[in-house]
Amino acid sequence: MLLKSVMKCPGAPLRSSFLVFFCEILLPKRQWKKWRDVRFFELFHLILGYGTAILRVSVWQRDVMKSLNQNSVVKGAWKTALALGCGALVSTAFASTVNVDVTEEHQVIRGFGGMVHNQWQGGGGLSEADAKLAFGTGDGQIGLNTLRIPVYANSSDFNKEVQAAKYAKKYAGDDFILYATPWTSPYAGANQHMSSSNYQKYVDHLNGFNDYMKNQGVPLYAISISNEPDWCGEWACWSADEIYNFTKGYADKMRKNGAKVISTESFRYDKNLYNKVLNDANALKNWDILGAHFYASDRNTGDNFFQYSLADQKGVERWMTEHYTESQGSGNYWRTITNTGDQANQNKRDTVNAMDVAYEIHRAMVVGNFNQYTWWYIRRCYGLIMEKDFGNKLQIPSNEIGKVSKRGYVMSQFARFIRPGAIRVGATDKPESNLFASAYKSSEGDSVIVVLVNRDYKNSKTVTVNVKGADVESFHVYTTSQAKNAKYEGEVEVKNGSVTITMDAGSSEFKDCIVTLVGVGTPADPVPREPFGGKAIDLPGKIEAENFDIPGTGKENKTYNENDSEDHGETNYREGTGVDIYKKATGYIVGYNQAGEWLEYTVNVKEAGDYTFFAAVASANATSGFNMTLDGNELTGDISVPKNDGEENYDDYNKVQKNVTLPAGEHILRFTVVGDWMDVDYFTFVKGKDATDPEPIVGDTSTTFVSAKFQMSNESMEYRIFDMGGSYLGTVRAAGMQELRAGAADLAKRGGMFIAKSAAGALRIRVTQ
């Protein structure tokens, strides 16, 4: 009787493993022996889902309790299980498993954003109320941190997005990122292609916009070369060769005021437009970010669209800078069949699905390794904040306008909780059909965030998340579904590194939903920062750039900021920081410096007064620069680094200087890069204005050594090749400079300066790779 009642239990079908567990643990042995001989075809039908609840729950409970009342041992436990309901018991039998590995690190997440284009939006792209909804991180807000704006061809229009940028910055705070994209050029020809003779004028135009936004108090984090070079006619057209030529010869000049350079942003993520640059290191160094749009994709597109193995190999940061999943349906539609045709096919009819936003972001992050995702218009009838339909195809209820849409809430499940600086970590990305997962750890490493996407609109999903090895005691749970808007579901305890949840869409017709788990750990006692070497550096005096403070724990105890975790210097000095420290002839230097990176030093100023600041720096870039601050206050302003003669010459150091005033006592000195690609060896502070630095120019002694004069013979000779640190690389035989450089390149496998010694003397040679 009892087993038959269980077979008729309301809820999802039971697996045989659950039946065995139930019967062996809860039933008296004599009853289990009797009931285990139930005909297996009945059990088979049950497993396939044909067992149905034909009895009311109350009757089922009565029958079960009648059988169990004879067994006092299990009576109390069974009553508790009944109180939880049959469904709760059944759900654990169907749990899919997501294993999270916080030690498996992938890309750094820059954030999530949207677009404002006031010329096209009639000036209503983003009000302060909109900005609060879009860029706030509280309940009912989306949590964006990034705003994309246009660069107009006419400089008189530069002011159109200033107010929107200020509103966004106000609510995004320190996480705010502003970047800009030009649609066309004032120098484009009739066919929208631009002559190479106008490239420098175009750079000047973009830099003019950069300066304008900085002067308005909303400086650019990055600026793009061009929007959609492959959507020709309406705006600028660029071929792959034109993109390559501009990038190699001019893109580095766009790094004004420390702005990063974004590539041209392909309409359909056409890899052929990027490949030539990626395959040329001298061109690729002029891109900081690869920008792409997803307009050639939809929910049925294969994963190969999002994958880009060459970009993975080159370690290129990628941003999805514009897309919307469709624009014909309301942003509040959860699942609605309507005309979805856009630019390609106006009459296409399909299902408008808010969960397509979740699936696309998941694939951008997990399949495509993108660092940032930007939606098209923030405020639009199909956007993140609702607006009326200016095309008059949709009847948008007035009480929806100005509020976060379903698409906005779906996006918030990522944006609110995966904050800038978070790192995507290993996770089982597809534990079962139509179920997707991704995981991230916060920038401080004090939280793990797991995002679960259920695209199965007919069935709920139960998921076991294993986070063994992570310091997570519980998860806060948030859900967006047809019935819920980023609803806080409470806190679930993590036991033995594991938690099981049911993705509950609520009282809605459809079961698809997105659930975000935000991990909470035991706060550790903060570890304070320490000066390198145990004591503050005395000023006046010398500061070696690589001897920045030892970091503690917590945001307030950071002592450096590095854009990527890879140590390009490969010296193992300050191992684990990711700061790029190289060994040169005179010792260690910090290289591969990119805008936004910084290092901090604890200094002790012996006497207040006027000082002359010096820095020993090297660059092959015309736009490299840095500044110094003291306790967060401006000290030097931006300082430009002179460009060395010769391609890729980072071996000849120059001194730059600035008069400064220092207060006495202990302070935090910060070096911040504002223009990419420079090396720095040391800083000195000398008492008095316009003083003389007692430190010699870096490389003076090595230059004297390798400048021994001799006429290189055209006869074949043996040369021993050394790097500038004095390490022996090997021997080559060469007749003339061309052969010598080629041989050194084969040994070194990289470009740079090297020393070649022969019986006749020694000389310094430059190698390009």
C-alpha positions in Angstrom: 0.0 0.0 0.0 2.7 2.5 1.0 4.8 1.9 -2.2 1.7 2.4 -4.3 1.1 5.6 -2.5 4.6 6.7 -3.1 4.3 5.9 -6.8 1.3 8.2 -6.9 3.1 11.0 -5.1 2.4 14.4 -6.7 5.5 15.9 -8.3 8.3 14.9 -10.6 8.9 11.2 -11.2 11.2 9.3 -8.8 14.4 7.6 -9.8 15.0 4.0 -8.8 17.9 5.1 -6.7 15.6 7.3 -4.6 13.1 4.5 -4.2 15.7 2.1 -2.9 17.0 4.8 -0.5 13.5 5.6 0.7 12.4 2.0 1.1 15.7 0.7 2.7 16.0 3.6 5.2 12.5 4.5 6.1 10.5 1.2 5.8 10.5 -1.7 8.2 12.6 -4.6 6.7 9.7 -6.9 6.4 7.7 -4.4 4.4 10.7 -3.7 2.2 11.2 -7.4 1.5 7.5 -7.6 0.5 7.4 -4.5 -1.7 10.8 -4.9 -3.4 9.2 -7.5 -5.7 6.9 -4.9 -7.3 6.7 -5.6 -11.0 9.6 -3.7 -12.7 7.5 -2.6 -15.6 5.6 -0.4 -13.2 8.9 1.1 -11.9 10.1 1.6 -15.5 6.9 3.5 -16.4 7.4 5.5 -13.2 11.0 6.5 -14.2 9.9 7.5 -17.6 7.5 9.9 -16.1 4.2 8.0 -16.6 3.5 7.7 -12.9 0.9 10.3 -12.1 -0.6 11.8 -8.9 -4.2 10.4 -9.0 -4.7 10.7 -5.3 -5.0 14.0 -3.4 -2.0 14.8 -1.2 -4.1 14.6 1.9 -5.2 11.0 1.1 -1.6 10.1 0.3 -0.4 11.5 3.6 -3.1 9.6 5.4 -2.2 6.3 3.9 1.5 6.7 4.5 1.1 7.8 8.0 -1.2 4.8 8.7 1.6 2.5 7.6 4.3 4.3 9.4 2.6 4.9 12.7 3.6 1.3 13.5 7.3 2.3 13.2 8.2 4.8 15.9 11.8 5.1 14.8 11.0 6.7 11.5 7.7 8.4 12.5 9.2 11.7 13.4 11.6 11.9 10.5 8.8 11.0 8.0 6.5 13.7 9.4 9.2 16.2 8.8 9.7 15.0 5.3 6.0 15.3 4.6 5.9 18.8 5.9 8.6 19.7 3.3 6.4 18.2 0.6 6.9 15.4 -1.9 8.4 17.8 -4.5 11.2 18.9 -2.2 12.3 15.3 -1.7 12.0 14.5 -5.4 14.1 17.5 -6.5 17.3 16.2 -4.9 17.0 13.0 -7.0 17.3 15.0 -10.2 20.0 17.5 -9.3 22.6 18.3 -12.0 26.1 19.0 -10.7 28.1 22.1 -11.3 31.7 21.9 -10.0 33.4 25.2 -9.4 37.2 25.4 -9.4 38.4 28.8 -8.1 42.0 27.9 -8.9 41.3 27.7 -12.6 41.4 31.4 -13.7 40.2 32.7 -17.0 39.6 36.4 -18.1 39.2 39.5 -15.9 35.7 40.9 -16.2 35.7 44.7 -16.9 31.9 44.9 -16.5 28.6 45.4 -18.3 27.2 48.4 -20.1 24.9 50.1 -22.5 24.7 52.8 -25.1 23.5 56.4 -25.3 23.3 58.2 -28.7 21.4 61.4 -28.1 21.4 62.5 -31.7 19.5 59.4 -32.6 17.5 59.2 -29.4 16.3 62.8 -29.6 18.2 63.9 -26.5 16.4 61.4 -24.2 19.1 58.8 -24.1 19.6 58.9 -20.3 18.1 61.0 -17.6 19.4 61.1 -14.1 16.5 58.8 -13.0 17.5 56.4 -15.8 21.1 56.5 -14.7 20.2 55.7 -11.2 18.3 52.6 -12.4 20.9 51.5 -14.9 24.1 52.2 -12.9 23.0 51.6 -9.3 23.6 48.3 -7.7 20.7 48.1 -5.3 17.4 46.3 -5.4 15.5 47.1 -8.6 18.7 48.5 -10.3 20.7 46.9 -13.1 24.3 47.4 -12.0 25.9 48.6 -15.2 29.3 50.2 -14.9 30.1 51.0 -18.5 28.7 53.6 -20.9 29.3 53.7 -24.6 28.9 57.0 -26.5 29.5 58.1 -30.1 32.2 60.3 -31.5 30.5 62.7 -33.9 32.0 63.7 -37.2 31.2 67.3 -36.4 33.0 68.6 -33.3 30.1 71.0 -32.5 28.2 67.8 -31.4 30.8 66.7 -28.9 28.7 67.9 -26.0 25.6 65.8 -26.6 26.5 62.9 -24.2 28.4 64.8 -21.5 25.5 65.1 -19.2 24.6 61.4 -19.6 28.2 60.5 -18.9 28.2 62.6 -15.7 24.9 60.9 -14.5 26.3 57.5 -15.2 29.6 58.3 -13.4 27.7 59.6 -10.4 25.9 56.3 -9.8 28.6 53.9 -11.0 31.2 55.5 -8.8 34.8 54.2 -8.9 33.7 51.3 -11.2 32.7 53.7 -14.0 34.1 53.1 -17.5 33.4 55.5 -20.4 34.3 54.6 -24.0 33.5 56.1 -27.3 33.0 54.9 -30.9 33.1 57.0 -34.1 30.5 56.0 -36.7 32.1 57.9 -39.5 34.9 60.3 -40.3 34.8 63.9 -41.4 37.5 62.8 -43.9 35.6 59.9 -45.4 35.2 59.9 -49.2 32.0 59.4 -51.2 32.2 55.7 -50.8 32.8 56.1 -47.0 36.4 54.8 -47.3 39.0 57.2 -46.0 42.2 58.0 -47.8 45.4 57.1 -46.0 46.5 60.7 -46.5 43.8 61.7 -44.0 44.7 59.2 -41.3 46.6 61.7 -39.1 43.8 64.2 -39.5 41.4 61.5 -38.3 43.6 60.8 -35.3 43.6 64.5 -34.5 39.8 64.5 -34.7 39.5 61.6 -32.2 42.1 63.1 -29.9 40.1 66.4 -30.0 37.1 64.5 -28.6 39.2 62.8 -26.1 40.5 66.1 -24.8 37.0 67.6 -24.8 35.6 64.8 -22.6 38.5 65.0 -20.2 38.0 68.7 -19.8 34.3 68.1 -19.0 35.3 65.8 -16.1 34.4 62.5 -17.7 37.6 61.2 -19.3 37.6 58.3 -21.7 38.8 54.9 -20.6 39.0 53.8 -24.2 38.2 55.0 -27.8 37.5 52.9 -30.8 39.0 53.2 -34.3 35.6 52.8 -36.0 32.1 51.3 -35.7 31.2 48.4 -37.9 33.6 48.6 -40.8 31.7 45.7 -42.5 28.3 47.5 -42.5 29.3 49.9 -45.3 27.4 52.8 -46.8 25.6 54.2 -43.7 28.9 54.9 -42.0 32.6 54.4 -42.5 33.9 51.4 -44.5 37.2 49.7 -43.8 38.8 46.7 -45.5 41.0 44.3 -43.6 44.1 45.9 -45.3 43.0 49.4 -44.3 42.4 48.4 -40.8 45.9 46.8 -40.6 47.6 49.8 -42.2 45.9 52.3 -39.9 46.4 50.2 -36.8 50.1 49.7 -37.5 50.9 53.3 -38.4 48.5 55.4 -36.4 46.4 53.7 -33.7 49.0 54.1 -31.0 48.6 57.9 -31.4 45.0 57.5 -30.2 46.2 56.8 -26.6 45.9 60.5 -25.6 45.2 61.1 -21.9 45.9 57.4 -21.2 42.9 56.2 -23.3 43.1 52.6 -24.5 42.6 51.8 -28.2 39.7 49.6 -29.3 39.9 48.0 -32.7 37.4 48.5 -35.4 34.2 46.8 -34.2 33.0 44.3 -36.7 29.2 44.1 -37.3 29.3 40.3 -37.4 32.5 39.5 -35.5 34.2 38.8 -38.7 37.6 37.3 -37.8 39.0 38.1 -41.2 39.0 41.8 -40.2 41.2 41.1 -37.2 43.5 38.3 -38.3 46.1 40.4 -40.1 46.7 42.6 -37.1 46.7 39.7 -34.7 49.4 38.0 -36.7 51.7 41.1 -36.6 53.1 41.8 -33.2 54.1 45.4 -34.2 50.6 46.1 -35.2 48.9 44.3 -32.4 50.7 46.3 -29.8 48.6 49.3 -30.9 45.4 47.6 -29.9 44.5 47.3 -26.3 41.0 45.9 -26.8 39.4 43.9 -29.6 35.9 45.2 -30.1 33.1 43.1 -31.8 29.4 43.0 -32.4 27.2 39.9 -32.4 24.7 40.8 -35.1 25.3 37.7 -37.1 24.2 35.5 -34.3 21.0 34.5 -32.4 20.1 31.8 -29.9 20.4 29.1 -32.6 24.0 30.1 -33.7 26.7 27.6 -32.9 29.3 28.2 -30.3 32.0 28.5 -33.0 30.7 32.0 -33.8 31.8 33.2 -30.3 35.1 31.3 -30.3 38.4 32.9 -31.6 41.4 30.7 -31.1 43.9 33.2 -32.5 42.7 35.9 -30.1 43.0 33.3 -27.3 46.6 32.6 -28.3 47.6 36.3 -28.5 46.0 37.0 -25.1 43.9 39.8 -26.5 41.3 41.4 -24.3 37.8 41.3 -26.0 34.8 43.5 -25.5 31.3 42.9 -27.0 30.6 46.5 -27.7 27.1 46.4 -29.2 24.2 44.1 -29.7 20.5 43.5 -28.9 18.9 40.1 -29.2 16.0 41.6 -31.2 14.3 44.9 -31.6 10.7 44.2 -32.7 9.3 42.9 -29.4 8.9 44.6 -26.1 11.8 44.4 -23.6 9.1 43.1 -21.1 8.1 40.1 -23.2 9.2 36.9 -21.5 8.1 34.4 -24.2 5.9 35.9 -27.0 5.6 34.9 -30.7 5.7 38.0 -32.9 7.4 39.5 -35.9 11.0 39.6 -35.1 12.6 40.6 -38.4 15.1 43.4 -38.2 17.4 44.9 -40.8 17.7 41.6 -42.8 14.2 40.3 -42.8 11.3 42.4 -41.6 8.7 39.6 -41.9 10.5 37.0 -39.9 8.3 35.5 -37.1 9.8 34.0 -34.0 9.6 33.8 -30.3 10.8 36.9 -28.4 12.5 35.5 -25.4 14.0 37.5 -22.5 16.2 34.6 -21.6 18.1 35.0 -24.9 19.9 37.9 -23.1 21.1 35.5 -20.4 22.2 32.9 -22.9 24.1 35.4 -25.1 26.0 36.9 -22.1 26.8 33.4 -20.9 28.3 32.4 -24.3 30.1 35.7 -24.6 31.8 35.1 -21.2 32.3 31.3 -21.2 32.6 30.4 -24.9 34.1 33.6 -26.3 36.2 34.7 -23.3 34.9 38.3 -23.5 35.9 40.7 -20.8 33.0 43.1 -21.2 29.5 43.1 -22.6 27.6 46.2 -23.8 24.0 46.2 -24.8 22.7 48.7 -27.4 20.4 51.5 -26.2 19.9 51.5 -22.4 16.5 53.1 -22.8 14.3 51.7 -25.6 11.1 49.7 -25.9 13.3 46.7 -26.5 16.1 47.8 -24.1 17.1 47.6 -20.5 14.8 50.5 -19.4 11.4 50.7 -21.0 10.5 53.5 -23.4 7.5 54.0 -25.7 7.7 52.5 -29.2 8.6 55.3 -31.5 7.7 53.1 -34.5 4.2 52.7 -33.2 4.2 48.9 -33.7 3.9 48.1 -30.0 1.5 49.4 -27.4 3.8 49.9 -24.4 1.7 50.5 -21.3 2.4 53.9 -19.8 3.1 52.4 -16.4 6.0 50.4 -17.8 7.9 53.4 -19.3 10.9 54.5 -17.3 11.1 51.2 -15.4 13.6 48.3 -15.7 12.5 45.8 -18.3 12.6 42.0 -18.1 15.7 42.1 -20.2 17.2 44.6 -17.8 16.6 42.4 -14.9 18.1 39.4 -16.7 21.2 41.4 -17.4 21.3 42.6 -13.8 21.8 39.0 -12.7 25.3 39.3 -14.1 26.0 43.1 -13.8 24.9 43.7 -10.2 27.0 40.8 -8.7 30.0 40.3 -11.1 31.7 43.5 -10.5 34.7 45.0 -12.4 37.9 43.1 -11.6 36.2 39.8 -11.0 37.8 36.8 -12.6 35.9 34.0 -14.3 36.9 30.7 -12.9 36.4 27.1 -13.8 32.9 25.6 -13.7 30.8 22.9 -15.4 29.3 25.1 -18.1 26.6 22.8 -19.3 25.6 20.2 -16.7 22.6 19.1 -18.7 20.6 20.1 -21.8 19.4 23.7 -21.7 21.1 24.3 -18.4 24.2 26.6 -18.3 26.5 27.7 -15.6 29.4 30.1 -15.1 31.4 31.1 -12.0 33.5 34.1 -10.9 35.5 35.2 -7.9 35.4 38.8 -6.8 38.4 41.1 -7.4 39.3 40.8 -3.7 38.9 37.0 -3.7 36.3 37.2 -0.9 33.3 36.0 -2.8 32.3 33.4 -5.4 29.5 34.2 -7.8 27.7 31.4 -9.7 25.2 32.2 -12.5 22.8 29.5 -13.5 20.7 29.8 -16.7 17.8 27.5 -17.3 16.5 27.7 -20.9 14.1 24.9 -20.5 10.7 26.7 -20.3 8.8 23.5 -19.5 10.8 22.2 -16.6 12.4 23.5 -13.4 16.0 22.5 -12.7 17.6 21.4 -9.5 21.3 22.0 -9.3 24.1 20.9 -6.9 26.9 23.4 -6.8 30.2 22.2 -5.4 32.7 24.9 -4.4 35.2 22.8 -2.5 38.3 24.7 -1.6 36.5 28.1 -1.7 35.9 30.0 1.5 32.1 30.1 1.1 29.8 29.4 4.0 26.5 30.4 2.3 25.0 31.8 -0.9 22.5 34.6 -1.3 20.1 33.6 -4.0 18.5 36.0 -6.6 16.1 34.9 -9.4 14.6 36.5 -12.5 11.8 34.7 -14.3 8.5 35.5 -15.8 7.1 36.0 -12.3 10.2 37.4 -10.6 12.5 40.5 -11.0 15.9 39.8 -9.5 14.0 38.6 -6.5 16.0 37.9 -3.4 15.2 34.3 -2.3 17.1 34.2 0.9 20.4 32.6 2.1 21.3 28.9 1.7 24.0 27.2 3.7 26.9 25.5 2.1 27.8 22.2 3.8 31.0 20.4 3.1 31.6 22.7 0.1 28.3 21.9 -1.5 24.7 23.3 -1.8 21.7 22.0 -3.8 19.0 24.4 -4.9 15.9 24.3 -7.1 15.7 27.0 -9.7 12.2 28.2 -8.9 10.5 30.3 -11.5 7.6 30.9 -9.2 3.9 31.0 -10.1 4.5 31.5 -13.8 3.5 29.7 -17.0 7.2 29.2 -18.0 9.9 27.6 -15.9 12.9 29.1 -17.6 14.8 31.5 -15.3 18.2 32.8 -14.3 19.5 32.4 -10.8 22.6 34.1 -9.3 24.3 32.7 -6.2 26.4 35.2 -4.4 28.9 33.6 -2.0 29.4 34.8 1.5 32.5 33.7 3.5 33.9 34.3 6.9 35.6 37.7 6.9 39.3 37.2 7.6 41.2 39.6 9.7 42.8 42.1 7.2 46.5 41.9 6.7 48.1 45.3 6.5 50.4 46.4 3.7 54.2 46.7 4.4 57.0 48.7 2.9 59.3 46.5 0.7 62.4 45.7 2.9 60.5 46.4 6.1 60.9 50.2 6.3 59.7 53.3 4.5 62.0 54.7 1.8 63.7 57.9 2.9 63.5 61.0 0.8 65.5 62.6 -0.5 66.7 59.4 -2.0 66.2 56.7 -4.7 63.2 54.4 -5.3 63.7 51.3 -7.4 60.5 50.9 -9.4 60.3 47.1 -8.7 60.4 47.6 -4.9 56.8 48.6 -4.5 55.1 47.9 -1.2 54.1 44.3 -0.2 50.3 44.1 -0.5 48.1 43.1 2.4 44.5 41.8 2.1 41.4 43.9 1.4 40.9 46.7 -1.1 42.5 49.3 1.2 45.7 47.3 1.4 46.4 46.9 -2.4 49.8 48.2 -3.4 49.7 47.7 -7.2 47.2 47.4 -10.0 48.0 45.2 -12.9 45.8 44.9 -16.0 46.6 41.2 -16.5 47.9 38.4 -14.3 50.7 37.2 -16.6 54.3 38.1 -15.7 55.7 39.1 -19.1 59.1 39.7 -17.6 59.5 36.1 -16.4 62.1 37.0 -13.8 60.2 35.5 -10.8 61.1 38.7 -8.9 58.0 39.7 -6.9 56.5 36.4 -8.0 52.8 36.1 -7.8 52.0 39.8 -8.4 51.8 39.7 -12.2 53.8 42.9 -12.3 56.1 42.7 -15.4 59.6 42.9 -14.1 62.6 42.5 -16.4 66.3 41.9 -15.9 68.4 44.5 -17.7 72.1 45.3 -17.6 71.7 47.6 -14.6 69.3 45.4 -12.6 65.6 45.0 -12.5 63.1 47.3 -14.2 59.3 47.4 -14.5 58.1 47.1 -18.1 55.1 46.3 -20.3 53.4 49.2 -18.5 49.8 49.9 -19.7 47.5 52.8 -18.9 45.6 52.3 -15.6 48.3 50.2 -14.0 49.9 51.7 -10.8 52.5 50.9 -8.1 52.7 52.4 -4.6 55.6 53.0 -2.2 55.7 54.0 1.4 58.1 56.9 1.7 59.4 59.0 4.6 60.1 62.6 3.8 62.8 63.8 6.1 62.2 67.5 5.6 59.3 69.4 4.1 60.1 71.7 1.2 60.9 71.9 -2.5 62.3 68.9 -4.3 63.2 67.9 -7.9 61.6 64.6 -9.0 63.4 62.5 -11.6 62.4 59.3 -13.3 64.5 57.0 -15.5 62.2 55.8 -18.3 62.3 54.3 -21.8 59.8 54.0 -24.6 59.4 53.4 -28.3 56.0 55.0 -28.2 55.1 58.6 -28.8 52.2 58.6 -26.4 53.7 57.0 -23.2 53.3 58.8 -20.0 52.7 58.7 -16.2 52.0 60.7 -13.2 52.8 60.7 -9.5 50.4 61.3 -6.6 51.1 61.6 -2.8 48.4 60.3 -0.5 45.9 60.5 -3.4 46.7 64.1 -4.2 48.3 65.3 -7.4 52.0 65.7 -7.2 53.5 66.0 -10.7 50.6 66.0 -13.2 50.9 63.9 -16.4 54.5 63.6 -17.6 55.2 62.5 -21.2 58.0 60.0 -21.8 60.3 60.8 -24.8 60.1 58.4 -27.7 63.5 56.7 -28.4 64.9 56.5 -31.9 64.6 53.2 -33.6 61.8 50.7 -33.7 61.1 48.9 -30.4 63.9 50.6 -28.6 63.2 50.2 -24.9 66.9 50.0 -24.0 67.9 53.6 -24.1 66.7 55.4 -21.0 65.9 59.1 -20.6 65.4 61.1 -17.5 62.3 63.3 -17.0 62.0 65.7 -14.2 59.5 67.9 -12.3 59.7 70.4 -9.5 57.5 69.3 -6.6 56.7 70.2 -3.0 56.7 67.5 -0.3 55.3 67.6 3.2 57.4 65.9 6.0 56.5 62.5 7.4 55.4 59.2 6.1 53.2 59.0 3.0 52.0 56.8 0.2 53.6 57.7 -3.2 51.8 56.3 -6.3 53.2 55.9 -9.8 50.3 55.6 -12.4 50.7 54.9 -16.1 48.6 57.2 -18.3 50.0 56.2 -21.7 50.9 52.6 -22.7 54.2 50.9 -23.3 57.0 52.3 -21.3 59.7 50.9 -19.0 60.7 52.5 -15.7 63.9 51.8 -13.7 63.9 54.2 -10.8 62.7 57.5 -9.3 64.8 60.0 -7.3 63.9 63.0 -5.2 66.6 65.6 -4.8 66.3 68.5 -2.4 65.7 71.9 -4.0 64.2 73.1 -7.2 65.9 72.4 -10.6 68.4 70.2 -8.8 70.8 67.8 -10.4 70.2 64.1 -10.1 73.3 62.3 -8.8 72.2 59.0 -10.3 73.8 58.2 -13.7 71.7 57.7 -16.8 70.7 54.1 -17.0 72.8 52.2 -19.5 75.8 54.7 -19.4 78.3 52.0 -18.5 76.9 49.4 -20.8 76.8 51.9 -23.7 80.5 52.7 -23.2 81.3 49.0 -23.3 79.5 48.1 -26.5 80.5 51.2 -28.4 84.1 49.9 -29.0 84.8 51.2 -32.5 85.8 48.8 -35.2 84.7 48.4 -38.8 82.6 45.3 -39.2 84.1 43.1 -41.9 82.2 41.7 -44.8 84.1 38.5 -44.3 82.5 35.7 -42.4 83.3 35.9 -38.6 82.1 34.3 -35.4 80.1 36.5 -33.0 79.0 35.6 -29.5 75.6 37.0 -28.7 74.6 38.3 -25.3 71.4 40.0 -24.1 71.6 43.4 -22.4 71.7 41.6 -19.0 74.9 39.9 -20.0 73.4 36.4 -20.5 75.1 34.4 -23.2 72.6 33.3 -26.0 74.9 31.5 -28.4 77.3 32.0 -31.3 76.5 32.9 -34.9 78.7 33.2 -38.0 77.9 36.2 -40.2 79.3 38.3 -43.0 77.9 41.8 -42.6 75.2 43.4 -40.4 72.2 41.8 -42.1 73.4 38.3 -41.5 74.4 39.2 -37.9 71.0 40.5 -37.1 69.3 37.5 -38.7 71.4 35.1 -36.7 70.8 37.0 -33.4 67.1 37.0 -34.1 67.2 33.2 -34.5 68.9 32.9 -31.1 66.9 35.4 -29.2 63.4 34.6 -30.6 62.4 38.2 -29.9 63.2 41.8 -30.9 65.4 44.2 -28.9 69.0 45.3 -28.2 71.8 42.7 -28.0 75.6 42.7 -27.7 77.7 40.9 -30.4 81.3 40.1 -29.5 84.0 39.0 -31.9 87.8 38.8 -32.0 87.8 42.4 -33.4 85.7 43.9 -30.6 82.0 44.3 -29.5 79.0 46.3 -30.7 75.4 46.7 -29.9 72.9 45.6 -32.5 69.1 46.0 -32.8 67.0 43.0 -33.7 63.4 43.2 -34.9 61.2 40.1 -34.8 
